[in-house]
Amino acid sequence: MKIEKTLSTKTRTRRELIIRAALACFTEIGYAATNMADIRSRSGASTGSIYHHFKSKEQLARAVYLEGIRDYQEGFLSALKKYEDASEAILEIITYHLTWVEQNPDWSRFLFLMRHADFMGNAQDEFNVLNANFFRCVSMWFLQQVKTGSIRSMPTDLSIAVLLGPCQEYTRLYIDGKACTPPGQAAGELALAAWNALRSETSVE
């Protein structure tokens, strides 16, 4: 059993290294110009090891995209659970979002630019499952906050849009190098704006 667990850990680590190497190549060389040899050289993995995990560059690119989404969403949901107080939770969520973008600029750029790339076609089902679980968890949080009277009642899709829409727009500016406000400062301002838009009339300012 120990041997199987060790092999599984090694396999998972090797897969993650290949994904990270692919992301670096896609960022530095461009997706179209990157080939599997570039990724093999960057990752240090053998050709056989790469093709054991990924049969093509397109499959690898899908894995890079989905792994980025998964990493972001898992951290987001963890941040969501840190505080019971809605205003503190909103600040935590937005701070997490901007910190993730700041710490993962290549992944952020890849997620924004490659959402509708041809290679994503075969990943749509898995992408939909990830998003469905994510929005279900976020929706449950909003419904609970509405029940406690912290957040005003509105359709959940609109609540999520109010919460994350400005963050997404700021992210576009940031990854394009057009944002003037540092992420740390932006988090506080965006959180305050979201809270003022979402809080119920009975919530303490």
VENGIKA-V616601 format. One record per residue. N is the residue number from 0. RES is the residue in one letter. OMEGA is omega in whole degrees, 0 to 359 (* if undefined). BURIAL is I if it has 24 or more other ideal C-beta (glycine too) atoms within 12 Angstrom, else O. D_FIRST is the distance of its C-alpha to the first C-alpha in whole Angstrom. Layout:
n: {N:N}
res: {RES:RES}
omega: {OMEGA:OMEGA}
burial: {BURIAL:BURIAL}
d_first: {D_FIRST:D_FIRST}
This chain:
n: {0:1:2:3:4:5:6:7:8:9:10:11:12:13:14:15:16:17:18:19:20:21:22:23:24:25:26:27:28:29:30:31:32:33:34:35:36:37:38:39:40:41:42:43:44:45:46:47:48:49:50:51:52:53:54:55:56:57:58:59:60:61:62:63:64:65:66:67:68:69:70:71:72:73:74:75:76:77:78:79:80:81:82:83:84:85:86:87:88:89:90:91:92:93:94:95:96:97:98:99:100:101:102:103:104:105:106:107:108:109:110:111:112:113:114:115:116:117:118:119:120:121:122:123:124:125:126:127:128:129:130:131:132:133:134:135:136:137:138:139:140:141:142:143:144:145:146:147:148:149:150:151:152:153:154:155:156:157:158:159:160:161:162:163:164:165:166:167:168:169:170:171:172:173:174:175:176:177:178:179:180:181:182:183:184:185:186:187:188:189:190:191:192:193:194:195:196:197:198:199:200:201:202:203:204}
res: {M:K:I:E:K:T:L:S:T:K:T:R:T:R:R:E:L:I:I:R:A:A:L:A:C:F:T:E:I:G:Y:A:A:T:N:M:A:D:I:R:S:R:S:G:A:S:T:G:S:I:Y:H:H:F:K:S:K:E:Q:L:A:R:A:V:Y:L:E:G:I:R:D:Y:Q:E:G:F:L:S:A:L:K:K:Y:E:D:A:S:E:A:I:L:E:I:I:T:Y:H:L:T:W:V:E:Q:N:P:D:W:S:R:F:L:F:L:M:R:H:A:D:F:M:G:N:A:Q:D:E:F:N:V:L:N:A:N:F:F:R:C:V:S:M:W:F:L:Q:Q:V:K:T:G:S:I:R:S:M:P:T:D:L:S:I:A:V:L:L:G:P:C:Q:E:Y:T:R:L:Y:I:D:G:K:A:C:T:P:P:G:Q:A:A:G:E:L:A:L:A:A:W:N:A:L:R:S:E:T:S:V:E}
omega: {179:180:180:180:179:179:179:179:179:180:180:179:180:179:180:179:179:179:179:179:178:179:179:179:179:180:187:184:187:183:184:185:181:172:184:178:177:181:177:180:182:185:184:179:178:177:180:180:180:182:173:181:186:185:182:176:180:178:179:179:176:180:177:182:184:178:177:178:181:180:180:185:179:178:179:182:175:178:182:185:187:185:174:180:187:182:178:179:180:177:180:181:183:176:178:182:184:177:179:179:181:182:182:184:181:178:180:180:180:180:180:189:190:183:185:177:183:183:182:183:182:180:188:182:180:178:180:179:178:182:181:179:180:183:175:180:180:179:178:178:180:180:178:179:176:180:181:179:181:183:182:183:172:178:186:180:178:178:180:179:178:182:190:182:178:177:180:179:177:179:178:179:183:183:175:181:184:180:179:183:178:181:181:179:180:182:181:181:181:178:179:179:179:181:179:180:187:188:178:181:182:182:177:179:*}
burial: {O:O:O:O:O:O:O:O:O:O:O:O:O:I:I:O:I:I:I:I:I:I:I:I:I:I:I:O:O:O:I:O:O:I:O:I:O:I:I:I:O:I:I:O:I:O:O:O:O:I:O:O:I:I:O:O:I:I:I:I:I:I:I:I:I:I:I:I:I:I:I:I:I:O:I:I:I:O:I:I:O:O:O:O:O:I:I:O:I:I:I:I:I:I:I:I:I:I:I:I:I:I:O:I:I:I:I:I:I:I:I:I:I:I:I:O:I:O:I:I:O:O:I:O:O:O:I:O:O:I:I:O:O:I:I:O:I:I:I:O:I:I:O:O:I:I:O:O:O:I:I:I:O:O:O:I:O:O:I:I:O:I:I:I:O:I:I:I:O:I:I:O:O:I:I:O:O:O:O:O:O:O:I:O:O:I:I:O:O:I:I:O:I:I:I:O:O:I:I:I:O:O:O:O:O}
d_first: {0:4:5:5:6:9:10:11:12:14:15:16:18:20:21:23:24:26:27:29:30:32:33:35:36:37:39:41:42:42:40:42:42:39:37:34:35:36:32:31:33:32:28:28:26:26:28:26:23:25:26:23:23:26:29:32:33:34:30:30:32:31:28:30:32:30:27:30:31:28:28:32:31:28:30:33:32:31:34:36:34:35:39:40:44:44:46:44:41:43:44:40:39:42:41:37:38:41:38:36:38:40:36:35:39:37:35:38:40:38:37:41:42:40:40:42:41:41:37:36:38:34:32:35:33:30:32:34:31:30:34:34:32:33:37:36:34:37:40:38:39:42:43:42:44:47:47:47:50:49:49:52:51:51:49:45:45:48:47:44:46:48:45:44:47:49:45:45:48:48:45:47:49:47:45:48:49:52:51:53:52:49:45:45:49:49:46:48:51:49:47:51:52:49:50:54:53:50:52:54:57:56:54:55:55}
